Amino acid sequence: MGIALSSRLGRLRQRLTFLGILLGLGGAAIGCATDGADDGRDIDEEWGMEGPLEPVPAPGKEDSEFRKGLLVNTNTTRTQVWTARNAWDDTDTTAARAAGLAWGANSGLTWDQKYAAWLDSMEFVPAADGYSQTIKLTTPFGRSFDSPSLECAEMSIFLRITFAAWYELPFFMESMDSSGRRVYFGHNGVRTSAGRYANSPEFGVAYVDHSRKTPAEYTASWPKDNTLRGKRLAGGEDVQPVFGGAPFGTYLDEIHLNKRVGYFTVMALNYLGSMNLADSANTYNLVPEAVRAGDTLVERWQRSGIGHTLVVKEVLPIGEGNLDVVTISGSMPRRQGKRESGVASKGYFTSNYTGGVGTASDGSEYAKLGGGLKRWRVTKNIGGYWTNTWMRGDEANWINSTDYARIAARPARFQQLLGQVSPQQQRTELLAQIEDARRHLRNYPASCSARERREGAFAELYALSQRTWGTSQAEIDRMYRKDEDYVLAELTYTASKTCCWNSSTAAMYEIIMAEAAAEIAAAEAAGTCAAPTVFMNQADGYARWQARAQAMGQGAAWKAWSEDEACPQRGVAADTIAPVDQTPFCSLESGGTSGGCTDRFEPNDTRAAAKAVAAGTHGDVRICTGDRDWFSSATARTVRITFSHAAGDLDLAAYDAAGNRVAQSQGTGDSEQVTVPAGGTVEVYGYNGATGGYTLVVQ
């Protein structure tokens, strides 16, 4: 580990390399990463931190129930974030007997069990993205808010800190700085065994704790800290839709009476990430049969820290010893915690990236990279030291972090343990995962993790279809592939500059697809077929798409490449397309544009290719396999489609002139209707790949 770097960019690259905030490869999530710095400042300079923080050395035989931390008998008044008045094992104290967020009075539950009950009780609600589900977070103060937007490891750490602080439970996460010193982030502040670490805040004297306010007082007037409300997370966009785009500090200010916790949470998430979750100092490996709400699943497939993190939301027994496990995951760019169904979650639990058999591309055994099912260690006073350990009885569920055989066996055990579903349901889930990845790419077309996720789902769909229905890969591609899958082909992450670019936009997606449509049309006009150019760094960078933006009068919408995360491959001359097994573009019917779908409005498969429609009734229009139809209107209109839902469930969405979705109709009847503003567009598409004819009515 090097010393703190002199330049902001250099220091940031170093921090990101060792934090390993996850990028999300394959499976059913978009991915995690981080970039940027808080308020434009170097976060190390703000707090005097000595370089980035990394996990502690490999545990060896130390991976036991005793992870010794700081002396309990230490004066931490000035650095204290909250006082640990309760213990995780408590069941019969006054505080433990009280009713809470998800438990009644005299529940007999430990606080660790209550943490699981809190996660399990959270209601699923529509997310701000308009198509997925997220959680509603409940507080002990009679307040509730939809999930914050966080990356994946941040979500797990945020939830644990929040609960521990609310109920005044001891907590710390252990890490190591560039000088080899152990650094503890916890209820006592940010400290080493010698005292306060660097210039980390003196939380106890710098910020205010309003926890002693009565319910009547804080209900009448919730105390606010305007400085905290402006605090942003480092490493990428920090926009909280629950509060109109305000930063994460606003969310924290609204859920904590103790404002010290808000400041501490921002700092902890800025410095700690997935590598610290994988570190056995903070979590421990868990046997599959013990999985419950509040556990964390970590994917890792490179020693550098690339992977993904999910939080177990609920575990439902479904008979015959099987379980259905639902998870939630954040992402980068940050998003609200997204519900991953039992089928989607199973794809993660059974992946070798979660510590299974096999070897990663860097030569490391997956089982030795720290991935897999984890449970938070609980902090207890043992022999006068704050010690990270486990709850009484949990030792039977623990797997030593060096027991690689048992770790590697877990994905196969989850394959047996997690619920079996029909092939039809599996297909539906895989198609939903593919479409979810596409939605993400329509907003962030440079996302390599979403491209990999889409192709991973296609690979599973190929295998499922072949063994169940005898359907060939080419047939599957003809049914479900879209032009955008070829334009946004999967790239090799470590050899592709585009993969470091987290700030591409929805407007850029439209420009990219307009360029592809022009290429396809030009080839068709010449009587040939040509695959569209893959959007990636070429010999001339991204010049062709920038030129298309200028030609469309949208030059200002095209953003230059930026190093939004640590990017060792920043100097590659051209990106590398991953060796994905898919049917060549020109081998598909109709060049793959719409699976052979023809009506008088085709081609109109992208917003850029939307066809203008006048008021009136337009019959004989079709959605075919892999197809979607776009229409534009110069004036504000009401647009309705009528169809047979039994033949194919079609849906409708409306967008304004800037491409922002303003309305969506996803009913279960034989019609859908939206209002489109002047200069806007409407999109007709099949739910989960549905097809069918429809009539378009414009009023």
C-alpha positions in Angstrom: 0.0 0.0 0.0 1.5 3.3 -1.0 1.5 6.5 1.0 -1.2 9.2 0.4 -0.8 10.6 -3.0 -0.2 14.2 -3.8 -2.7 14.7 -6.6 -6.5 14.4 -6.2 -6.8 12.1 -9.2 -3.9 9.9 -8.2 -5.1 9.6 -4.7 -8.6 8.7 -5.9 -7.3 6.0 -8.2 -5.3 4.5 -5.3 -8.3 4.6 -3.0 -10.6 2.9 -5.6 -8.1 0.2 -6.4 -8.0 -1.0 -2.8 -11.6 -0.3 -1.7 -12.8 -2.7 -4.4 -16.3 -1.2 -4.5 -18.1 -3.8 -6.6 -18.7 -3.5 -10.4 -21.3 -6.2 -10.7 -20.7 -8.9 -13.3 -23.3 -11.3 -14.6 -26.2 -12.6 -12.6 -29.2 -10.3 -12.0 -27.8 -7.0 -10.9 -26.3 -4.1 -12.7 -23.1 -3.7 -10.8 -21.1 -1.5 -8.4 -18.3 0.9 -8.6 -17.4 4.3 -7.2 -15.7 7.5 -8.5 -15.4 11.2 -7.8 -14.8 13.0 -4.5 -17.1 14.7 -2.0 -17.9 18.3 -2.8 -15.1 18.4 -5.2 -12.5 17.9 -2.5 -10.0 15.1 -1.9 -11.6 13.2 1.0 -8.2 12.2 2.3 -7.2 15.9 2.5 -10.4 16.7 4.3 -9.8 14.3 7.1 -6.0 13.8 7.0 -6.4 10.1 6.2 -3.2 8.4 5.2 -4.1 6.8 1.9 -6.9 4.4 1.2 -8.0 1.7 3.6 -7.8 -2.0 2.8 -8.8 -5.2 4.5 -6.6 -6.6 7.3 -4.1 -9.3 6.5 -5.3 -12.8 5.7 -6.6 -14.3 8.9 -5.2 -17.8 8.8 -6.0 -19.4 12.2 -7.2 -16.0 13.5 -10.6 -16.5 11.9 -12.3 -17.5 15.1 -15.0 -16.0 17.3 -12.6 -13.5 18.7 -11.6 -10.5 16.6 -10.2 -8.2 19.3 -10.7 -4.5 18.7 -10.3 -1.5 21.1 -10.2 -1.4 24.8 -13.6 -0.8 26.3 -12.2 1.2 29.2 -11.1 4.1 27.0 -12.2 7.8 27.2 -13.8 8.2 23.7 -16.0 11.1 24.7 -14.7 13.4 22.0 -14.8 10.9 19.1 -18.0 9.0 20.2 -20.7 8.6 17.6 -23.2 6.9 19.9 -23.0 5.2 23.3 -23.3 1.4 23.3 -26.0 1.2 26.0 -27.3 -2.2 24.8 -25.8 -5.6 23.9 -26.6 -7.7 20.9 -27.5 -10.7 23.2 -30.0 -8.7 25.3 -33.5 -10.2 25.5 -34.7 -9.2 29.0 -33.6 -5.6 29.6 -36.0 -2.8 29.5 -35.0 -1.8 26.0 -35.0 -5.4 24.8 -38.5 -6.1 26.1 -40.0 -3.0 24.4 -41.9 -3.4 21.1 -40.1 -2.3 18.0 -40.1 -1.9 14.3 -40.9 -5.6 13.5 -41.4 -7.2 16.9 -43.8 -7.0 19.8 -43.2 -6.4 23.4 -41.4 -9.2 25.3 -40.5 -10.8 22.0 -37.6 -12.8 23.5 -35.5 -11.9 20.4 -31.9 -10.8 20.5 -31.0 -7.6 18.8 -29.3 -9.6 16.0 -32.6 -11.4 15.4 -34.5 -8.1 15.5 -32.1 -6.8 12.8 -33.2 -9.7 10.6 -36.9 -9.1 11.5 -36.5 -5.5 10.5 -35.1 -6.3 7.1 -37.8 -9.0 6.5 -40.6 -6.7 7.5 -39.8 -3.9 5.0 -42.5 -3.3 2.5 -41.8 -3.6 -1.3 -42.9 -0.5 -3.1 -42.5 0.8 -6.7 -39.0 2.3 -7.3 -38.4 5.7 -8.7 -37.2 4.2 -12.0 -40.8 3.3 -12.9 -40.4 -0.4 -13.4 -38.6 -2.1 -10.5 -39.5 -2.6 -6.9 -37.6 -1.2 -3.9 -38.0 -1.3 -0.1 -39.6 1.2 2.2 -37.3 1.8 5.2 -39.0 2.2 8.5 -37.5 4.1 11.5 -38.2 4.0 15.3 -39.4 7.5 15.0 -42.7 6.9 13.2 -41.1 7.9 9.9 -40.6 5.9 6.7 -38.9 6.5 3.4 -38.3 4.6 0.2 -34.8 3.2 -0.1 -31.9 5.5 -0.6 -29.8 5.3 -3.8 -26.6 3.5 -3.0 -24.1 1.2 -4.6 -24.2 -2.4 -3.7 -21.7 -2.7 -0.8 -22.9 0.7 0.6 -26.4 -0.7 1.0 -25.3 -3.5 3.3 -23.0 -1.3 5.4 -25.6 1.5 5.6 -28.3 -0.8 6.9 -26.1 -2.3 9.6 -24.8 1.0 10.9 -28.3 2.5 10.9 -29.8 -0.3 13.0 -26.9 -0.4 15.5 -27.0 3.4 16.0 -30.8 3.6 16.4 -30.7 0.9 19.2 -27.3 2.0 20.7 -25.6 -1.3 20.0 -21.8 -1.7 19.8 -20.4 -1.8 16.3 -17.1 -1.5 14.5 -15.6 -2.4 11.2 -11.9 -3.1 11.0 -9.5 -2.0 8.2 -5.9 -1.1 7.7 -4.3 2.1 6.4 -1.3 2.5 4.1 1.1 2.4 7.1 -0.2 -0.9 8.3 -2.2 0.5 11.2 -5.5 -1.0 12.2 -8.3 1.5 11.9 -11.7 0.9 13.5 -14.8 2.6 12.2 -17.5 2.2 14.9 -19.6 3.7 17.6 -16.5 5.1 19.2 -15.6 7.0 16.1 -12.7 6.4 13.7 -9.8 5.3 15.9 -6.7 3.2 16.3 -5.5 1.5 19.4 -3.6 4.7 20.2 -6.5 7.0 19.9 -8.3 9.2 17.3 -7.2 8.3 13.7 -5.6 11.2 11.8 -7.9 14.2 11.6 -11.1 12.2 11.6 -14.0 14.1 13.1 -14.5 14.4 16.8 -18.1 13.4 16.4 -18.9 13.7 20.0 -18.1 17.5 20.1 -18.5 18.5 16.5 -22.1 17.4 15.9 -25.3 17.4 17.8 -27.3 14.4 19.2 -31.0 15.0 19.5 -31.8 11.5 20.7 -33.2 12.6 24.1 -36.0 14.6 22.4 -39.4 13.1 23.2 -41.7 11.8 20.5 -43.9 14.8 21.0 -41.0 17.1 20.4 -39.5 15.5 17.3 -42.9 14.9 15.8 -43.8 18.5 16.1 -40.5 19.7 14.7 -37.9 17.3 13.3 -34.4 18.7 14.0 -32.4 19.4 10.9 -28.7 19.9 10.3 -28.2 21.8 7.0 -24.5 21.0 6.8 -25.3 17.3 7.0 -28.1 17.6 4.4 -25.5 18.9 1.9 -23.1 16.0 2.4 -22.5 13.9 -0.7 -21.0 10.4 -1.1 -17.7 10.3 -3.0 -17.4 8.2 -6.1 -20.1 9.1 -8.5 -23.5 10.7 -8.7 -25.3 11.0 -5.4 -28.9 11.8 -6.2 -31.7 10.7 -3.8 -35.1 10.6 -5.6 -37.0 10.5 -2.3 -35.8 14.0 -1.6 -36.0 15.5 -5.1 -32.4 14.8 -6.0 -30.8 16.0 -2.8 -27.6 14.2 -1.7 -27.4 11.2 0.7 -26.8 13.6 3.7 -30.4 14.8 3.4 -31.6 11.2 3.7 -29.4 10.6 6.7 -30.7 13.8 8.3 -34.2 12.6 8.0 -33.7 9.2 9.6 -31.4 10.1 12.5 -32.0 12.3 15.5 -28.4 11.7 16.3 -26.7 13.8 13.6 -23.3 12.3 14.5 -24.5 9.1 12.9 -25.2 10.8 9.7 -21.7 12.3 9.4 -20.1 9.0 10.4 -22.2 7.0 7.8 -21.0 9.3 5.0 -17.4 8.8 6.1 -17.7 5.1 6.5 -19.3 4.6 3.1 -16.6 6.8 1.5 -13.8 4.6 3.0 -15.2 1.1 3.3 -16.6 -1.2 0.6 -17.0 -4.7 -0.6 -13.4 -5.8 0.3 -14.2 -4.9 3.9 -17.4 -6.9 3.7 -15.5 -9.9 2.3 -12.9 -9.5 5.2 -13.5 -12.0 7.9 -12.7 -9.3 10.5 -16.2 -7.9 9.8 -18.3 -10.8 8.5 -18.0 -14.5 8.6 -18.8 -17.3 6.1 -22.1 -18.9 6.7 -23.5 -22.4 5.9 -26.2 -22.3 3.2 -28.9 -23.8 5.5 -28.6 -20.9 7.9 -29.4 -18.1 5.5 -31.7 -15.4 6.8 -32.7 -11.8 6.3 -29.9 -9.4 6.9 -27.2 -11.7 5.6 -24.9 -10.5 2.7 -24.0 -12.3 -0.4 -20.7 -11.2 -2.0 -19.6 -12.0 -5.6 -15.9 -11.7 -6.3 -14.0 -12.9 -9.4 -10.8 -11.0 -9.2 -8.4 -10.2 -6.4 -8.7 -6.5 -7.2 -12.2 -6.6 -5.8 -14.5 -6.6 -8.9 -17.8 -8.3 -8.0 -21.2 -7.6 -6.6 -23.0 -7.4 -3.2 -26.6 -8.3 -2.3 -28.5 -8.1 1.0 -30.8 -11.0 1.9 -34.3 -9.5 2.3 -36.5 -12.5 3.1 -36.3 -16.3 3.2 -39.4 -18.3 2.7 -39.6 -22.1 3.3 -41.5 -23.6 0.3 -41.7 -27.2 1.4 -39.6 -30.3 1.0 -36.7 -28.5 2.6 -36.5 -25.9 -0.1 -36.2 -22.2 0.3 -37.1 -19.1 -1.7 -34.6 -16.3 -1.0 -35.3 -12.7 -2.1 -32.5 -10.2 -2.1 -32.0 -6.4 -2.7 -29.1 -4.8 -4.4 -27.7 -1.3 -5.0 -25.7 -0.5 -8.0 -23.3 2.0 -9.6 -24.4 4.4 -10.9 -26.2 4.5 -7.5 -29.8 3.3 -7.4 -32.4 2.5 -4.9 -32.2 -1.0 -3.4 -33.8 -3.2 -6.1 -35.8 -6.3 -5.5 -34.2 -9.4 -7.0 -36.7 -12.3 -7.2 -36.1 -15.8 -5.8 -35.2 -17.0 -9.3 -32.9 -14.1 -10.0 -31.3 -14.4 -6.5 -30.7 -18.1 -7.0 -28.6 -17.3 -10.0 -26.2 -15.4 -7.7 -26.2 -18.0 -4.9 -25.3 -20.7 -7.3 -22.6 -18.8 -9.2 -19.0 -19.8 -8.7 -18.3 -16.1 -8.3 -19.7 -16.5 -4.7 -16.6 -18.6 -3.7 -17.4 -21.7 -5.8 -15.2 -24.0 -7.7 -12.9 -22.8 -10.5 -10.3 -20.2 -11.1 -10.7 -16.5 -11.9 -9.1 -14.8 -14.9 -6.2 -13.6 -12.7 -5.4 -17.1 -11.6 -7.0 -16.9 -8.2 -9.3 -19.7 -6.9 -12.8 -18.3 -6.5 -13.0 -19.9 -3.0 -10.0 -17.8 -1.9 -11.3 -14.4 -3.0 -13.6 -13.9 -0.1 -17.0 -14.2 -1.9 -20.1 -16.1 -0.7 -22.8 -15.9 2.0 -21.7 -13.7 4.9 -23.2 -12.7 8.3 -22.3 -9.6 10.1 -20.1 -10.2 13.2 -21.6 -8.7 16.4 -19.5 -6.5 18.6 -19.3 -7.6 22.3 -17.3 -6.7 25.4 -15.1 -9.7 25.9 -12.3 -9.5 28.4 -12.4 -5.7 28.4 -12.0 -5.4 24.6 -14.6 -4.6 22.0 -14.5 -7.8 20.0 -16.2 -8.8 16.7 -17.7 -12.2 17.2 -21.0 -14.0 16.6 -24.2 -14.7 18.5 -24.5 -17.6 20.8 -25.3 -20.7 18.8 -24.1 -19.2 15.5 -20.7 -20.9 15.8 -22.4 -24.0 14.3 -23.2 -22.0 11.2 -19.7 -20.6 10.7 -17.2 -21.7 8.1 -13.6 -20.8 8.6 -12.4 -18.5 5.9 -9.5 -20.9 5.2 -11.8 -23.9 4.8 -11.8 -23.6 1.0 -13.4 -27.0 0.4 -16.5 -26.1 2.4 -16.6 -22.6 0.9 -16.3 -23.9 -2.7 -19.2 -26.4 -2.0 -21.7 -23.8 -1.1 -23.0 -22.8 -4.6 -23.8 -26.5 -5.4 -25.6 -26.8 -2.1 -27.6 -23.7 -2.9 -28.5 -25.3 -6.2 -30.2 -28.1 -4.2 -31.6 -25.9 -1.4 -33.2 -23.0 -3.3 -36.6 -23.5 -4.8 -37.1 -25.3 -8.1 -39.4 -23.5 -10.6 -40.9 -24.5 -13.9 -38.9 -24.0 -17.1 -41.6 -21.5 -18.2 -41.0 -19.4 -15.1 -37.3 -19.6 -15.5 -37.6 -18.3 -19.1 -39.8 -15.5 -17.9 -37.3 -14.5 -15.2 -34.4 -14.6 -17.7 -36.2 -12.5 -20.2 -37.0 -10.0 -17.4 -33.3 -9.9 -16.5 -32.3 -9.3 -20.1 -34.8 -6.5 -20.4 -33.7 -5.0 -17.0 -30.1 -4.9 -18.3 -31.3 -3.2 -21.5 -33.2 -0.6 -19.5 -30.0 0.2 -17.6 -28.1 0.5 -20.8 -30.6 2.9 -22.3 -29.7 5.2 -19.5 -26.0 4.3 -19.2 -24.9 2.9 -22.5 -21.2 2.6 -21.5 -22.1 0.1 -18.7 -20.0 -3.0 -19.1 -21.5 -4.8 -16.2 -25.0 -4.4 -17.7 -23.8 -5.8 -21.0 -22.2 -8.8 -19.2 -25.3 -9.3 -17.1 -27.5 -9.4 -20.3 -25.2 -11.9 -22.0 -25.1 -14.0 -18.9 -28.9 -14.2 -18.9 -28.8 -15.1 -22.6 -26.4 -17.9 -21.9 -28.7 -19.3 -19.3 -31.6 -18.9 -21.7 -29.8 -20.8 -24.4 -29.1 -23.7 -22.1 -32.6 -23.8 -20.7 -34.2 -23.7 -24.1 -32.0 -26.4 -25.6 -32.5 -28.9 -22.8 -36.2 -28.2 -22.3 -37.6 -27.5 -25.7 -34.8 -28.4 -28.1 -34.7 -24.8 -29.2 -31.4 -23.8 -30.9 -29.4 -20.8 -30.0 -30.1 -19.2 -33.4 -33.8 -19.7 -32.8 -33.6 -18.0 -29.4 -31.6 -15.1 -30.9 -34.2 -14.7 -33.7 -36.9 -14.6 -31.1 -35.3 -12.3 -28.5 -32.3 -10.5 -29.8 -32.5 -6.7 -30.5 -30.3 -4.4 -32.4 -29.2 -2.8 -29.2 -27.7 -6.1 -28.0 -25.3 -6.0 -30.9 -24.6 -2.2 -30.7 -23.9 -2.5 -27.0 -22.0 -5.8 -27.2 -20.2 -7.2 -24.2 -16.6 -5.9 -23.7 -13.7 -7.4 -21.9 -13.5 -5.2 -18.8 -9.8 -5.2 -18.2 -9.0 -4.4 -21.8 -11.7 -1.8 -22.4 -11.6 1.9 -21.6 -15.3 2.3 -22.0 -15.9 0.1 -18.9 -14.5 2.9 -16.6 -17.1 5.4 -17.9 -20.0 5.6 -15.5 -21.4 9.0 -16.7 -22.9 8.1 -20.1 -26.5 9.2 -20.5 -29.9 8.3 -22.0 -29.5 11.1 -24.6 -26.2 9.5 -25.7 -28.0 6.1 -26.0 -30.4 7.7 -28.5 -27.4 9.1 -30.5 -25.7 5.7 -30.5 -28.8 3.9 -31.7 -29.4 6.6 -34.4 -25.9 6.0 -35.7 -26.6 2.2 -35.7 -29.9 2.7 -37.6 -28.2 4.8 -40.2 -25.5 2.1 -40.7 -28.2 -0.6 -41.0 -30.3 1.5 -43.4 -27.2 2.3 -45.6 -26.4 -1.4 -45.9 -30.0 -2.3 -46.8 -30.1 0.5 -49.4 -27.0 -1.1 -51.0 -28.7 -4.5 -51.0 -26.4 -5.9 -48.3 -26.3 -6.5 -44.6 -23.7 -5.0 -42.2 -23.6 -5.3 -38.5 -23.8 -2.0 -36.7 -20.6 -0.7 -35.1 -20.2 -1.7 -31.5 -20.2 1.3 -29.2 -16.8 1.3 -27.6 -13.5 3.0 -27.7 -12.2 2.8 -31.3 -8.9 3.8 -32.9 -10.4 7.3 -33.1 -12.0 7.2 -29.7 -15.7 7.9 -29.9 -15.5 10.2 -32.9 -18.3 8.6 -35.0 -20.9 9.0 -32.3 -19.8 12.5 -31.6 -20.2 13.3 -35.3 -23.7 11.8 -35.3 -24.6 14.0 -32.3 -23.5 17.0 -34.2 -25.4 15.9 -37.3 -28.6 15.5 -35.2 -28.1 19.0 -33.7 -27.4 17.4 -30.3 -23.7 18.1 -30.0 -24.1 19.4 -26.5 -25.7 16.1 -25.4 -22.5 14.1 -26.2 -20.2 13.9 -23.2 -16.5 13.2 -23.5 -15.1 10.1 -22.0 -14.2 10.5 -18.3 -12.3 8.3 -15.9 -15.1 7.8 -13.5 -13.4 4.9 -11.6 -9.9 3.6 -11.3 -9.0 2.6 -14.9 -5.7 0.8 -15.5 -6.8 0.2 -19.1 -7.2 3.9 -19.8 -4.5 3.9 -22.4 -5.7 1.0 -24.6 -5.8 2.0 -28.3 -9.1 0.3 -28.8 -11.5 -1.7 -26.6 -11.9 -5.5 -26.9 -15.1 -7.2 -27.6 -15.7 -10.2 -25.3 -15.9 -13.6 -27.0 -19.7 -14.0 -26.4 -21.5 -16.9 -28.2 -24.3 -15.2 -30.1 -25.7 -15.6 -33.6 -24.0 -13.1 -36.0 -26.2 -10.1 -36.7 -26.6 -10.7 -40.4 -27.6 -14.3 -39.8 -30.8 -13.3 -38.2 -33.9 -12.7 -40.2 -34.3 -9.1 -41.4 -30.8 -8.4 -40.2 -32.0 -8.8 -36.6 -33.9 -5.5 -36.7 -37.2 -6.8 -35.5 -37.3 -10.6 -36.0 -38.9 -10.3 -39.5 -41.6 -7.9 -38.2 -43.1 -5.7 -40.9 -45.8 -3.1 -40.9 -46.1 0.2 -42.7 -44.4 2.1 -39.9 -41.2 0.0 -39.8 -38.4 0.5 -39.1 -39.2 2.5 -35.9 -37.5 0.5 -33.2 -35.8 3.4 -31.4 -36.8 6.8 -30.3 -34.5 8.3 -32.9 -36.4 6.4 -35.6 -39.9 7.3 -34.3 -42.5 7.7 -37.0 -44.8 10.8 -36.9 -48.5 9.9 -36.6 -51.5 12.1 -37.1 -54.7 12.0 -35.2 -56.9 9.1 -36.1 -57.0 5.3 -35.9 -54.1 3.3 -37.3 -54.8 -0.4 -37.6 -52.7 -3.4 -38.6 -49.7 -2.5 -36.5 -47.6 -5.3 -34.9 -45.1 -6.0 -32.1 -43.1 -9.0 -33.2 -40.3 -10.9 -31.3 -37.6 -8.6 -30.1 -39.5 -5.6 -31.5 -40.7 -2.2 -30.1 -42.5 0.6 -31.9 -41.9 4.3 -31.5 -44.2 7.1 -32.7 -43.8 10.9 -32.4 -46.3 13.7 -32.1 -45.7 17.4 -32.8 -48.6 18.4 -30.5 -49.9 17.1 -27.2 -52.0 14.0 -27.8 -53.8 11.2 -26.0 -52.5 7.9 -27.4 -54.3 4.5 -26.9 -53.5 1.0 -28.1 -56.1 -1.7 -28.3 -55.2 -5.4 -28.6 -56.0 -8.8 -27.3 -54.3 -9.2 -23.9 -54.8 -13.0 -24.1 -52.8 -13.1 -27.4 -50.0 -10.9 -26.0 -49.6 -8.4 -23.2 -48.6 -5.1 -24.7 -47.7 -1.9 -22.8 -47.3 1.8 -23.6 -45.0 4.6 -22.4 -44.8 8.3 -23.2 -41.7 10.5 -23.2 -41.2 14.3 -23.5 -39.1 16.0 -26.1 -36.0 15.5 -24.0 -36.5 11.8 -23.8 -37.7 11.7 -20.2 -40.4 9.2 -19.5 -43.5 11.1 -18.3 -46.2 8.3 -18.3 -46.5 4.6 -18.5 -49.5 2.3 -18.9 -49.0 -1.4 -17.9 -52.5 -2.8 -17.3 -53.8 -6.3 -17.7 -56.7 -5.5 -20.0 -57.1 -5.1 -23.8 -56.0 -1.5 -24.0 -53.4 1.0 -22.7 -53.5 4.8 -22.8 -51.0 7.6 -22.1 -50.8 11.4 -22.7 -47.8 12.5 -24.7 -46.6 16.1 -24.5 -45.9 18.3 -27.6 -42.8 17.1 -29.4 -42.8 13.9 -27.4 -42.8 10.2 -28.3 -44.7 7.0 -27.3 -43.2 3.5 -27.1 -45.2 0.3 -27.7 -43.6 -2.9 -26.4 -44.4 -6.4 -25.3 -44.3 -7.2 -21.6 -41.6 -9.8 -21.0 -41.2 -10.4 -24.7 -44.9 -10.6 -25.6 -45.9 -10.1 -29.2 -49.1 -9.3 -31.0 -51.1 -7.0 -33.3 -52.7 -3.8 -32.1 -54.5 -0.7 -33.2 -53.1 2.7 -32.5 -55.6 5.5 -31.7 -54.3 9.1 -31.6 -56.6 11.8 -30.3 
